[in-house]
C-alpha cells in the first residue's frame, strides 16, 4: 500500500499543477457545485475558422476545448450552458469577450456546441448558470 501511495502522490501533484493552468471541466462535479442562474437568451458558436486566433484573455482559441465568450463575466468563470429545447448542458470556461451579434448572450466553442446540440442549428435558446468557485 505504501509503495502504491508513493507512486500515486507524484501523479496527483502533476495533475494538480496542470489543472491550475487550464481548468478541466468535469460534468459530474459540475452537477454538485453550487450554481447561480445568471441569465438566458440565444447562444451561438464560434466557427472553426477562428482556430488559433487570440482570444480577449490572450490565449489561442481552440474549437476542441469547452470555452466561451461572454460580455461581462470574468475570464476563468465556469458557466453551465443548458439548451432549453433539449435539456442538454455543458460547462464552459469564459476566455473571450462577445458575442457581438444583437440578441446573443454567449458564444460557445464548437466542442461545447456539439455537447448541447447547437452545432446543427447554429443558435439555440439557453439558460446560463454561474458555477461557484470555492
N, C-alpha and C positions, 0 to 999 in steps of 0.2 A: 504494500500500500504506500509506503514511504517513497519507494522508487517511482511509482506512478505519479505521486504528488510532485516530486522533483521534476519530472518531465512535463507535467501539466502547467506548473507555475510560469515558466518562460513563455509558453504559448499564450496564456492568459494576459501576461504583461504586454506581449507583442500585439495581441488583438485589442487591448485597451488603448495602446498608443495609436494604433491605426484608426480606431473608432473616433478618437478625438479630432483627427484631421478631417474626415468626411463621415458624418453620422450614417450608420447603417440603419435602414428603415426595416423594422420588424412588425409585420401586421399583427401578430399575436400580442405583442407588447402594446401596440397602439390601441388595442381594444380595452386594455385595463388602465391606461394612462388617462387621468382626468382631462377632459376637453371642454372648451367653451365655444359654443356656436357663435360665429362672428358675423357672417352674412351669407347671402346666397345670390344666385343670378346665373348668368350664362358664362360657361367656360369654353375655351378653345385650346388648341395645342400648337406648339412650335413645329414647324416643318423640319425635316432632316437637312434641308439646305443650309440651315444655320449652324450645323455641327462645326465645332472648332472656334466659332466666334466668341469673343469675350462677353461675359455677362456683366451686369452692373456691379456685381460683387468682385469682379476681377478674374473669376475662374472661367475656364473654357466650357462652352455649352456641349453637353454630351446627351444626345437624344435617348440613350440607353439607361440613363440614370433617372431616378424618381425625384425630379426637381420641378420648380415652377417660378413664375413671375407674378408678383403682387405689387400694387401701387404703394402700399404703406407699411406692410409688415416688415419687421427687421430681418435682415439676412440671417439665415440659420434657423428661422422659425419652422416648426414642424406643423403641417396642416393636414387634416383629414379632408379629402375631397370626395363627396358622395354624389353619384349620379342619381338624381331624383327619380328618373324613369325606371331604373333597374335596381336601385338599392346597392349597387356595387360601389366600393370605396377603395381609396388608395391614400397612403400617407406620403406627402411630398415635403421636400426641404426648399424653402424660399431662397433663391440665389440670384434673382434678377428683378428688374422693375418692369411694370406693364400690367396688364395689356393696355394698349393704346387705342384699340378699336372701341367705338362707342358701345356702351351697354354690356361690356365684358367685365367680369370680376377677377378672373385668374386665367393665366396661360400655363398649361402643363406640358411637360416633355412628352415625346412620342410614347415612351415606355409607360408613363402614367396614364396617357390617353387609352392605350391598349387595355390596361388593367380595369378601367371603368367603362369600356365600350364606347369611347368618344372618338376613336380614330376613324371610324367609318363615316359618321355624320359630320365631323369637324367641329361641331358645337353641341353642348348639352346644358340643360338646367342642372345646377349643382347646389349643394349645401356645403358650407365650409365650417370647420371646427378647428380652433387653435389648440394644439396639444400642450399641456403643462410641461415646463422644462425644469423638473426637480433636480 
